[in-house]
Amino acid sequence: MAELRALVAVKRVIDFAVKIRVKPDKTGVVTDGVKHSMNPFCEIAVEEAVRLKEKKLVKEVIAVSCGPSQCQETLRTALAMGADRGIHVEVPAAEAERLGPLQVARVLAKLAEKEKVGLVLLGKQAIDDDCNQTGQMTAGFLDWPQGTFASQLTLEGDKVKVEREVDGGLETVRLKMPAVVTADLRLNEPRKPRRRRSRCSRPGTWAWT
Amino acid sequence: MTANMLVPLAKLSCPAYQCFHALKIKKNYLPLCATRWTSTSVVPRITTHYTIYPRDKDKRWEGVSMERFAEEADVVIVGAGPAGLSAAVRLKQLAAQHEKDIRVCLVEKASQIGAHTLSGACLDPRAFEELFPDWKEKGAPLNTPVTEDRFAILTQKYRIPVPILPGLPMNNHGNYIVRLGHLVSWMGEQAEALGVEVYPGYAAAEVLFHEDGSIKGIATNDVGIQKDGAPKTTFERGLELHAKVTVFAEGCHGHLAKQLYKKFDLRANCEPQTYGIGLKELWLIDEKKWKPGRVDHTVGWPLDRHTYGGSFLYHLNEGEPLVALGFVVGLDYQNPYLSPFREFQRWKHHPSIQPTLEGGKRIAYGARALNEGGFQSIPKLTFPGGLLIGCSPGFMNVPKIKGSHTAMKSGVLAAESIFNQLTNENLQSKTIGLQVTEYEDNLKKSWLWKELYSVRNIRPSCHGFLGLYGGMIYTGIFYWIFRGMEPWTLKHKGADSDQLKPAKDCTPIEYPKPDGQISFDLLSSVALSGTNHEHDQPAHLTLKDDSVPVNRNLAIYDGPEQRFCPAGVYEFVPLEQGDGFRLQINAQNCVHCKTCDIKDPSQNINWVVPEGGGGPAYNGM
């Protein structure tokens, strides 16, 4: 549908290749100065949204990230991959540690309604907490259908056909949009962010608290 | 060529090669020419990079658009280490002071500033204070002033302390123990605040030239090439950055600098650069053993007197009981069975070192090559359109084991000279790219030059019969008493890659097995460096000739690359069919130390930059 807009949630996590170290006071892991990058499943979700846009099935791709100011880097990566707009939901660093799927799902639900999107795309889980809850909770708050662990996504008119990877094999569901879809590993292979740093027409990012 | 060509060649190469080696006639050319006869069909293909197999001759690249976008800047700096960042900051400071507008772009291959920085480090704050006089107020991470300085010679069981008298080069009074990665990160923030455009994650892959041969700028790496060299659907060309002056601050043995030395013949009047490899670990130790501010250096065991090298152990004072320790081995070592990594692990078991580490936890590991050539190996520093700063030409003060302060000073001097040229309204340049000869003249008049001149003979004095101890005696007499004013300048032995003796003339070294508490194996260490690369890209460790590793390096030197690489990149694995070995390059492990490019006895390995963002993920190393 040419009028369809997609919201993609991206999370900034510690890079997967870095060895995690527990803080000496055992209150968490060391994050200062450690290399962070976009959650790999979120990259797959962004890639899927951008591909839909390139096929002209989606009009606009909006990336959103919740967290401290460094999340802007993750949003810039999403923009460089092809998203049109980025929304940074600013959470002070001290409180960011307590940010979990429930809070993020509430934010995403509110944003999805505010931006009037038809499709919310997320990674199936984040590699730092492995919660696998945000997508499902967002669908719950919005009371929208959900297609999780998607390994194939096809838009058919006002419905979206999702092939899901489940324990028993593959399951295909057809969801009436608006819907929430979470991306699994085999959905696509993400592109590298575009190298061109065009300073003239970079779409806006703004903070929303 | 067929397999029966191999047999007569093997018979020819060994004794014939020894003859030629002894006579030092075309040592490198003859075996390479010979092995080319047997290369392609028998040897599995290893190298697929486009620098060896150009894409304009490759059918798979037909019809792929190779257009690149270009951006114009006034100055482009390659490398965000201490030198590159000092140059960037100084340029912007001068621009603000004189109310001029200069666009400075800084490209760095690491994903974030400081992620590829590794050093001891004991910083002489002289150059840093010139650049940031108010560093304390700004919160620069110089948290550990040196309080105690110790030096010792180790034997297998004992430790012989050597007094450090004031005036000796390793006297550290007034210096700071720093985590250079954090300092570089801080400098990066200062640079951004001043308006420098910092681009981490962008590797400079190619130097661009004007028609008149002067430097036009650099191009960043292409992305989306498969491991076999074919383009992916996501292929994209890099970005071109054009500048009036390009500053090359790639650090020790930079790959673009290597091309520039050849193109502009910058090394015509200097000796070849000699190097060392430095391996480093960070440990959290037992608080009772922690002595913040203590600097410990040793020489001797486990190296013999003819192998230059030694260790360092610095106690940091940053809240937790952290020590930075490491080992340096001069890359002019002769025994191909030597493994710098395993010497480092072995050294930690010495009775005077092990107690400090017992009960502690290792949290980081890394390695990098460093310069040891000093004064005699400084090349010509400027050329049309560009100049070299920092450890790339090599300003390390070897006996002091410090190069960061001289790197910063060279960056500052370069910035000042570039600024003068750029703002000179009556500038007349013979070439489109500006040649900033003022930089080299100012460098020769500065304290940097005097410092390097006064210590120039210390490292070469270790080549005598008494080896390292001869060097120490020389330092005591000629540096401590005469302050380096002797009228002669000793020469180095030659290029490091020529120093290896054939394996049959050397005894293999029996290294102890790592115990997992104090010493560790290679792969778990590499995992701690956080290094990773996009796996589906051509290996960035390119071989000019794929057959040389097995036919020459393995045959004559027993494959030293499997020993000197601190990341386990090179492995000789048995062939799947038949007898013999092949070289396997695990490019993903690479920690960008450049040792292979330096020490390969056949000089067949050419390190080029992988896709930006890959490489180690050091945190405050």
Interface residues (C-beta under 8 A of the other chain):
Chain A: D15 F16 A17 V18 K19 R21 P24 D32 G33 V34 K35 S37 R191 K192 R194 R195 R196 R197
Chain B: F69 E71 S111 Q112 G114 A115 G181 H182 S185 Y199 Y202 T220 V223 G224 T234 E236 R237 G238 L239 L284 E320 I363 A527 L528 G530 T531 N532 E534 E611 A617 N619 G620
